[in-house]
């Protein structure tokens, strides 16, 4: 079947799929946990996702495109604008800055105005008065992959999803219309709905399973559902096994970021002969702050078994282009700093 590749032109690929000239789009995964794979997202899935998003947001509107179109997040902005009949305004500056965002936002027509951003972009905008003012002019700001406890504007919507689900399919913990959530016996998040991709270009579709008469995507994330709301605990392969205890990095990172002397943080595991893995806090101090491991351990409201046993102070937490923590790089940094500080 013919799937138009985002890598060969995002806008053209999406329009070819929506017009029926292609069966769908071939979208690369983020590659944050390995080599990227191309996901085959069908035309019906694109339309179902776009329609469900517009319904959740309260109706069609005009969109500002400030994300790369060779990835699913940017491609879905194009799809939502087209399906809803709204204008699509491009952020055409080579660098994303508060000033360039404000300039592009000024060209979005009046009416309902939407934008989708990664956490790093939101942080930059909120750190600048001009960017914050421009951000406030939108009716909704979709933010995918925000760290727990991250400061977000009141009209921000935290989205959860992936390329295999045509982008976000859970908004503020609640699935979009048509989407379903299950938690597997091992704690994995399973997602279903009309926005699921057709499969992978390499033919290995083992991540898609059938249960209860429905097709599900078995994600690599751990989570829980309470009162119909999803809480994501992080990736299953990011769990740190220290002294026989499973430590979920997101919970520790949330506690670290709530500490007044910490501007940003990542938590990773490094090999340890005694414990199996050490829980290492990779932190960026707030301006003028001095950090010590003992003080942090005393201040964090966490079970003792999950507290960091090592501290790596850095200028910035490594992140991917999508704004997610680059845990491979963070582990390497943590291991190097610990080795340098060892007696």
WOZI-V558986 format. One record per pair of residues at least 12 apart in sequence whose ideal C-beta (glycine too) atoms are under 10 Angstrom apart, sorted by the first residue. I is the first residue (numbers start at 1). J is the second residue. If there is no record, write none. Layout:
i={I,I}
j={J,J}
This chain:
i={1,1,1,1,1,1,2,2,2,2,2,2,2,3,3,3,3,3,3,3,3,3,3,3,3,3,3,3,3,4,4,4,4,4,4,4,4,4,5,5,5,5,5,5,5,5,6,6,6,6,6,6,6,6,6,6,6,6,6,6,6,7,7,7,7,7,7,7,8,8,9,9,10,10,10,10,10,10,10,10,10,10,10,10,10,11,11,11,11,11,11,11,11,12,12,13,13,13,13,13,13,13,14,14,14,14,14,14,14,14,14,14,14,14,14,14,15,15,15,16,17,17,17,17,17,17,17,17,17,18,18,18,18,18,18,18,18,19,19,20,21,22,22,23,23,23,23,23,23,24,24,24,24,24,24,24,24,24,24,24,25,25,25,25,25,25,25,25,25,25,25,25,25,25,25,26,26,26,26,26,26,26,27,27,27,27,27,27,27,27,27,27,27,27,27,27,27,27,27,28,28,28,28,28,29,29,29,29,29,29,30,30,30,30,30,30,30,30,30,30,31,31,31,31,32,32,32,32,32,32,32,32,32,32,32,33,33,33,33,33,33,33,34,34,36,36,37,37,37,37,37,37,37,38,38,38,38,39,39,39,39,39,39,39,39,39,39,39,39,40,40,40,40,40,40,40,40,41,41,41,41,41,41,41,41,41,41,41,41,41,41,42,42,42,42,42,42,42,43,43,44,44,44,44,45,45,45,45,45,45,45,45,45,45,46,46,46,46,46,46,46,46,46,46,46,46,47,47,47,47,47,47,48,48,48,48,48,48,48,48,48,48,48,49,49,49,49,49,49,49,49,49,49,49,49,49,49,49,49,49,49,50,50,50,50,50,50,50,50,50,50,50,50,51,51,51,51,51,51,51,51,51,52,52,52,52,52,52,52,52,52,52,52,52,52,53,53,53,53,53,53,53,53,53,53,53,53,53,53,53,53,53,53,53,53,54,54,54,54,54,54,54,54,55,55,55,56,56,56,56,56,56,56,56,56,56,56,57,57,57,57,57,57,57,57,57,58,58,58,58,59,59,59,59,59,60,60,60,60,60,60,60,60,60,61,61,61,61,61,61,61,61,61,61,61,61,61,61,61,62,62,62,62,62,62,62,62,62,62,62,62,62,62,62,62,62,62,63,63,63,63,63,63,63,63,63,63,63,63,63,63,63,63,63,63,63,63,63,64,64,64,64,64,64,64,64,64,64,64,64,64,64,64,64,64,64,64,64,64,65,65,65,65,65,65,65,65,65,65,65,66,66,66,66,66,66,66,66,66,66,66,66,66,66,66,66,67,67,67,67,67,67,67,67,67,67,67,68,68,68,69,71,71,71,71,72,72,72,72,72,72,72,72,72,72,73,73,73,73,73,73,73,73,73,73,73,73,74,74,75,75,75,76,76,76,76,76,76,76,76,76,77,77,77,77,77,77,78,79,79,80,80,80,80,81,84,84,86,86,86,86,86,86,87,87,87,87,87,88,89,89,89,89,89,89,89,89,90,90,91,91,91,91,91,91,92,92,96,96,96,96,96,96,96,97,97,97,97,97,97,98,98,98,98,98,98,98,98,98,98,98,98,98,99,99,99,99,100,100,101,101,101,101,101,101,101,101,101,101,102,102,102,102,102,102,102,102,102,102,103,103,104,105,105,105,105,105,105,105,105,106,106,108,108,108,110,111,112,112,112,113,113,113,113,113,114,114,114,114,114,114,115,115,115,115,115,115,115,115,115,116,116,116,116,116,116,116,116,116,117,117,117,117,117,117,117,117,117,118,118,118,118,118,118,118,118,118,118,119,119,119,119,119,119,119,119,119,119,119,119,119,120,120,120,120,120,120,120,121,121,121,121,122,122,122,122,122,122,122,122,122,122,123,123,123,123,123,123,123,125,125,126,126,126,126,126,132,135,135,135,136,136,136,137,138,138,138,139,140,140,140,140,141,141,141,141,141,141,142,142,142,142,142,142,142,143,143,143,143,143,143,144,144,144,144,144,144,144,144,144,144,144,145,145,145,145,145,145,145,145,145,145,145,145,145,146,146,146,146,146,147,147,147,147,147,147,147,147,147,147,147,147,148,148,148,148,148,148,148,148,148,148,148,148,149,149,149,149,149,149,149,149,150,150,150,151,156,157,157,158,158,158,158,158,159,159,159,160,160,160,160,160,160,160,160,160,160,160,160,160,161,161,161,161,161,161,161,162,162,162,162,162,162,163,163,164,164,164,164,164,164,164,164,164,164,164,164,164,165,165,165,165,165,165,165,165,165,166,166,166,166,166,167,168,169,169,169,169,169,169,169,169,170,170,170,170,170,170,172,172,173,173,173,173,173,173,173,173,173,174,174,174,175,175,175,175,175,175,175,176,176,176,177,177,178,178,178,178,179,179,179,179,179,179,180,180,180,180,180,181,181,181,181,181,181,181,182,182,182,182,182,182,183,183,183,183,183,184,184,184,184,184,184,184,186,186,186,187,187,187,187,187,187,187,187,187,188,188,188,188,188,188,188,189,189,189,189,189,189,189,189,189,189,189,189,189,189,189,190,190,190,190,190,190,190,190,190,191,191,191,191,191,191,192,192,192,192,192,192,192,192,192,193,193,193,193,195,196,196,196,196,196,197,205,206,207,207,219,219,219,220,220,220,220,220,221,221,221,221,221,221,221,222,222,222,222,222,222,222,222,222,223,231,232,232,233,233,233,233,233,234,234,234,234,234,234,234,234,234,234,235,235,235,235,235,236,237,238,238,238,238,238,238,238,239,239,240,240,240,240,240,240,240,240,240,240,240,240,241,241,241,241,242,242,242,242,242,242,242,242,242,242,242,242,242,243,243,243,243,243,243,243,243,243,244,244,244,245,245,245,245,245,245,245,246,246,247,247,247,247,247,247,247,247,247,247,248,248,249,249,249,249,249,249,249,249,249,249,249,249,250,250,251,251,251,251,252,252,252,252,252,252,252,252,252,252,253,253,253,253,253,253,253,253,254,254,255,255,255,255,255,255,255,255,255,255,256,256,256,256,256,256,256,256,257,257,258,258,258,259,259,259,259,259,259,259,259,259,260,260,260,261,261,261,261,261,261,261,261,261,261,261,261,262,262,262,262,262,262,262,262,262,262,263,263,263,263,263,263,263,263,264,264,264,264,264,264,264,264,264,264,265,265,265,265,265,265,265,265,265,265,265,266,266,266,266,266,266,266,266,266,266,266,266,266,266,266,266,266,266,267,267,267,267,267,267,267,267,267,267,267,268,268,268,268,268,268,268,268,268,268,268,268,268,268,268,268,269,269,269,270,270,270,270,270,270,270,270,270,270,270,270,271,271,272,272,272,275,277,278,278,278,278,278,278,279,279,279,279,279,279,279,280,280,280,280,280,280,280,280,280,280,280,280,281,281,281,281,281,281,281,281,281,281,281,281,282,282,282,282,282,282,282,282,282,282,282,282,282,282,282,282,282,283,283,283,283,283,283,283,284,284,284,284,284,285,285,285,289,290,291,291,292,292,293,293,293,293,293,294,295,296,296,297,297,310,310,310,310,310,311,311,311,311,312,312,312,312,312,312,312,312,312,313,314,314,314,314,317,317,317,318,318,318,318}
j={22,23,24,40,42,198,16,17,21,22,23,24,26,16,17,22,23,24,25,26,27,38,39,40,41,42,43,198,201,16,17,21,22,23,24,25,26,27,22,25,26,27,28,38,70,201,25,26,27,28,38,39,41,68,69,70,71,72,74,75,163,26,27,28,36,38,70,71,26,70,69,70,25,27,65,67,68,69,70,71,72,74,75,77,78,65,69,74,75,78,82,88,90,69,78,25,26,27,69,70,75,78,27,41,43,46,50,69,74,75,76,77,78,79,81,82,78,79,82,43,41,42,43,44,45,46,47,75,79,43,46,47,50,78,79,82,83,43,82,43,43,42,43,40,41,42,43,44,198,39,40,41,42,43,44,45,46,166,197,198,38,39,40,41,42,43,45,46,72,75,76,79,163,166,197,38,39,40,41,197,200,201,39,40,41,46,70,71,72,73,74,75,76,163,164,166,167,197,201,70,71,72,163,201,71,72,162,163,164,200,71,72,73,145,162,163,320,321,322,324,71,320,321,322,145,235,319,320,321,322,324,325,326,327,328,220,235,237,238,324,327,328,237,328,71,163,163,164,200,201,202,204,207,163,200,201,202,72,162,163,164,165,166,197,198,199,200,201,207,163,164,197,198,199,200,201,205,72,75,76,79,163,164,165,166,167,195,196,197,198,199,166,194,195,196,197,198,199,79,198,166,194,195,198,79,164,165,166,193,194,195,196,197,198,72,75,76,78,79,80,82,83,166,167,195,197,79,82,83,166,194,195,83,166,169,176,177,178,179,193,194,195,196,72,76,79,80,83,161,165,166,167,168,169,176,178,179,193,194,195,196,76,77,78,79,80,81,82,83,84,166,167,195,79,80,83,84,176,177,178,194,195,80,166,168,169,171,175,176,177,178,179,193,194,195,76,77,79,80,83,84,114,116,140,142,157,159,166,167,168,169,171,176,177,195,80,81,83,84,85,86,112,114,176,177,178,140,142,157,159,168,171,172,174,175,176,177,80,84,112,114,139,140,142,157,171,112,114,139,140,84,86,111,112,139,80,81,83,84,85,86,111,112,114,80,81,84,85,86,87,108,109,111,112,113,114,138,139,140,81,84,85,86,87,88,89,107,108,109,110,111,112,113,114,115,138,139,76,77,78,79,80,81,82,84,86,87,88,89,90,108,112,113,114,115,116,138,142,77,81,87,88,89,90,91,101,104,105,107,108,113,114,115,116,117,134,137,138,141,77,78,81,88,89,90,91,92,104,115,116,89,90,91,92,93,96,100,101,104,105,115,116,117,118,121,125,91,96,115,116,117,118,121,142,144,321,322,118,321,322,90,163,167,321,322,144,161,162,163,164,165,166,167,168,197,116,117,118,142,144,145,159,161,163,167,168,322,116,167,163,166,167,116,142,159,161,163,166,167,168,195,90,114,115,116,142,167,90,166,167,114,116,142,167,114,112,114,108,109,111,112,113,114,107,108,109,111,113,108,104,105,106,107,108,109,113,115,104,107,103,104,105,107,115,121,104,107,117,118,120,121,124,125,131,121,124,125,128,130,131,121,124,125,126,127,128,129,130,131,132,133,134,135,128,130,131,134,131,134,115,117,121,124,125,128,130,131,134,135,125,128,129,130,131,132,133,134,135,137,130,134,134,125,131,133,134,135,136,137,138,134,137,134,137,138,137,139,138,139,140,137,138,139,140,141,138,139,140,141,142,157,134,135,137,138,139,140,141,142,143,140,141,142,143,144,157,159,167,168,135,138,141,142,143,144,146,156,323,143,144,145,146,319,320,321,322,323,324,143,144,145,146,147,150,152,156,158,319,322,323,324,145,319,320,321,322,323,324,135,141,143,323,135,141,143,146,150,151,152,153,156,323,146,147,150,151,152,264,323,141,153,150,151,152,153,156,153,153,155,156,153,154,155,155,153,155,156,155,155,156,157,171,153,154,155,156,157,158,156,157,158,159,167,168,171,156,157,158,159,168,323,157,158,159,160,161,162,167,168,322,323,324,158,159,160,161,162,168,232,319,320,322,323,324,325,158,159,160,323,324,250,253,254,257,264,265,266,317,319,323,324,325,231,232,233,234,250,251,252,253,254,255,257,258,250,253,254,255,256,257,258,265,254,257,264,257,172,171,172,170,171,172,173,232,171,172,176,172,173,174,175,181,189,191,219,221,223,230,231,232,175,176,179,191,195,217,219,191,197,217,219,220,221,197,200,191,195,196,197,198,199,200,205,207,208,217,218,219,179,191,192,193,195,196,197,217,219,193,194,195,196,197,195,195,181,191,192,193,194,195,196,217,189,191,223,229,230,232,229,230,223,225,226,227,228,229,230,231,232,228,229,230,191,192,193,225,228,229,230,193,194,195,193,194,192,193,194,195,191,192,193,194,195,196,192,193,212,214,216,193,216,223,225,228,229,230,211,212,214,216,218,225,222,223,224,225,230,209,211,216,218,219,222,223,218,222,236,221,222,223,224,233,236,239,246,248,218,219,220,221,222,223,236,216,217,218,219,220,221,222,223,224,225,230,231,232,233,236,209,211,214,216,217,218,219,221,223,216,217,218,219,221,230,208,209,210,211,212,214,215,216,217,214,215,216,217,217,208,214,215,216,217,217,217,218,219,220,232,235,236,234,235,236,237,238,233,234,235,236,237,238,250,234,235,236,237,238,239,246,248,250,236,250,248,250,246,248,249,250,251,247,248,249,250,251,252,253,267,325,327,248,249,250,324,327,248,327,250,267,268,269,325,327,331,269,277,252,267,268,269,270,275,276,277,278,279,280,306,269,275,276,277,269,272,274,275,276,277,278,279,305,306,307,308,309,272,274,275,276,277,278,279,305,309,275,276,305,275,276,279,303,304,305,306,305,306,267,269,277,279,302,303,305,306,307,308,267,306,265,266,267,268,269,279,280,281,306,325,327,330,267,325,267,302,303,306,265,266,267,279,281,300,302,306,307,308,265,266,267,281,282,283,317,325,267,302,267,281,296,299,300,301,302,306,307,308,281,282,283,296,299,300,302,308,283,284,299,300,301,283,285,286,289,291,295,296,299,300,286,289,299,283,285,286,287,288,289,290,291,292,295,296,299,281,283,284,285,286,289,291,296,299,313,283,284,285,286,287,289,316,317,282,283,284,285,286,314,316,317,319,325,281,282,283,284,285,296,308,314,317,325,330,280,281,282,283,284,312,314,317,318,319,325,326,327,329,330,331,333,334,279,280,281,282,283,306,308,325,327,330,334,280,281,282,308,310,312,325,327,328,329,330,331,332,333,334,335,327,331,334,309,310,312,330,331,332,334,335,336,337,338,339,331,335,309,310,338,309,309,308,309,310,334,335,338,302,305,306,307,308,309,310,308,309,310,311,312,330,331,333,334,335,337,338,293,296,297,300,307,308,309,310,311,312,313,334,308,310,311,312,313,314,316,317,318,325,327,329,330,331,333,334,337,296,308,311,312,313,314,317,313,314,315,316,317,313,314,315,313,313,311,313,311,313,307,308,309,310,311,311,311,308,311,309,311,334,335,337,338,341,334,337,338,341,330,333,334,335,336,337,338,340,341,337,330,333,334,337,329,330,333,330,331,332,333}
